[in-house]
Amino acid sequence: MSRKLAYIDEFGAFGFEFEKPGVSSHFIICAIIIDETQVSDLEEQLLQIQNKYFQGSEIKSSKVGANHIRRQQVLTSIIELDFHAYLFVVDKREIYKNCGLRYKWSFYKFLNECVYQELRVNFRELTIIADEMGGDEYKKSFYEYTKGKQKITRTLFGEEVGESDILLVNSKNSIINQLADFIAGSVAYSFDVNKAILAEGRRYDKILASKINRIKLFPETIDSFSVETSTAATDYDPEIAETCFRKARFFIMQNKDADSDDIKRQLIVLDYLLFRFMNNSKRKYIPTSELLSQLEYAGYERMSIQSFRNKVIAPLRDSEVIISSCKNGYKIPSTEEELCNFINHGKTIIMPMLSRLKKCNDVISMGTNGRVRLFEKAEYSNLRDLIAEDTHPETP
């Protein structure tokens, strides 16, 4: 099996002040996937398109702009070529306000991780070809990310590249990277709010459907998420993750129209925990302070930590929503280890308390010469059994 090549380019930029002119609602990364034996033929065909529609200059989406007649002509020629594309489409509006992804370099790093992981999982033999000297910040971040992942060579075809699977090129000299730019820019007219207005109903993603292997949307929603297909779920235990996801989803569906402020707070926190669960497996426990901030962003007054536990976390757990916790915070668990973390954390609270209650009972029983035996009261029978089990564990 010959090696696959993935040529990377993007549409959009970092920024969340959507009311400002020119700030895109979406960020789109396009990877053109071809067999290494196809390079020469595809480059030759793209040169013909370049000469016909771009007077021999770069194939760039921005050069065509909202000239839809010309764009459709170019795309009509493009879909006849032998390649396929993968697109990662980020709706920036759906990224939570105080989430770490609203920091520029965290945002770029996360996108790089998602795209790199998706490509590496699906193609065993792969070389990623990205812009080496791009002027925009995203390309620089991709360079830095890939530099840390693999040995990099700056040679392309005709020279020995060894075992490297990352190649850095200048996109002005890589016509296939230009194709990635044009497709990313065209698909933007189907997703980005400002571009969609200019598209006047045209769906370029549909025109390109035969060439697109997958459009990966981020963030995932509870309606679109699947443990089986999500790249965020590659390190999950499928049965545990699916069980915990379904329980959380059921609570949201069952209570989405509730009027109670307490339940609304629970929905806000659970929605955020699910956002992390569905979209970023590498982000583990969410600090309590971050969850409290989500409630403040939603317009609620700051809660004390104890009130948060009693009015938000405890009722969710009482409703069979599985929320794991440890000293680092909370999360929807996806592995057996995270479930054990929850149990171990609970033990550190429960066992010392049981010991104190037993001491209380023993001291009072001794001091009253057996007249007052607290655990013999009917209402404490369950507690008596727990303490008895802890004091006299069964022998194997």
Phi, psi and omega in degrees: 000127182280161184288145174264149177243139179236113180263125190251135167206174188214163171239143175096182181204171176292147177147137184233009176270078191292342179285345180277142179299139175087353178275117184285147176278341184231155172235127187234129175248131179243133174241120175274122184252122177219162173282144183299338179284349184265355190302308185299315180296317181293319178298319180295319179292322178291327176298323177295318177294321178300315180291324184285318188249346185233016179051036176083358179269182184302144171278105182227137179298322183296335179289333180271322177057225183269017174281086190288331177297313180294319181298317179295325177296315179297314182294326177300322177286322184295319185291352176276350184275162185264091177198169171222161185230148171241134180234134175249112188248116183255121172271099186296336181295335185267005178271125187303147188298316183258017177286147182301340182287354175271007169263133193308306188284333173292321178299309181295317181298319180297316178299317180299318179298316182297312183293315181298315181296316180301316181291316183291327179292323187271341183229117184291316179251105188218138169242126178264129183244114184234166182288123182284319190239031180300143182280339184277159188293324181297315180299323177296320180292324179294321177301313182295320181295311182292329179299324180279347183271318187217163171295135185247139172239147181260009176267154179243239188276144179094352178234158182292129180247000177060223184261008182296145174238017173233125175240136179250127182226168171267119187299336178297334180256004180241100186290337179284326171297326176295324176298318178299320177299316184292321180290317177301316179293327179288315180296333178303330179292347177264345186236311186294135186302310182293320179291322182298326177298317180289336183288338178052046175091353180288138180241093182289336175295329178286320178299324183269006188306323182290342182257351184260116177289320182200140167249112180266117182266137176227137359285156169291152174245169181294340178277331184262341188289139173220128178300324184293323188253346185287132176289339177289344187258019185292338180252018180272153163277114189305317183290317179294313182298316181295318179297312181293322179296314182296320179296317179294317180297319180298318179299317180296314181297322183287333187242009187298337181255014183293147179263342183294131178297324179298314180292324178298320176297317179300319180294320180297314181293316181294322178298320179290319177299322178291323176304315179292318181298317186279335193241351182204091182293336183284339177277117186270244187285140182263121182301148179303321181299324180290322178290322176296323179295325177299321178294322177294318177299331180277359175102006179266150178292153180298129179265153170287159180298319181295319178295321178300316180295318185283324187260344182243297186292311183300313179296325176297315179294323177297334178270015176073019170279123183273114178236116179276151179214155173204189183297341182270353178134214186232158171194159168284120185287150179226000180222161177296324179301319180291326175294319178295324176303317180297313180295316180296322178295319178296323180298323181295339178265316187288311187297315176298324180294318177299319179298320180293320179295320179297317179298320178301311180298316183296316181296315180293320178299317179293315184293332180258010180054041175085000181292321180249110176241097189301319187284354176275352175293142185301322183290348179252017184298318179296319179294320179299318180295320180297316181293323178296319179295321180290326182282325182234070180298149179294141176270143182293000000 
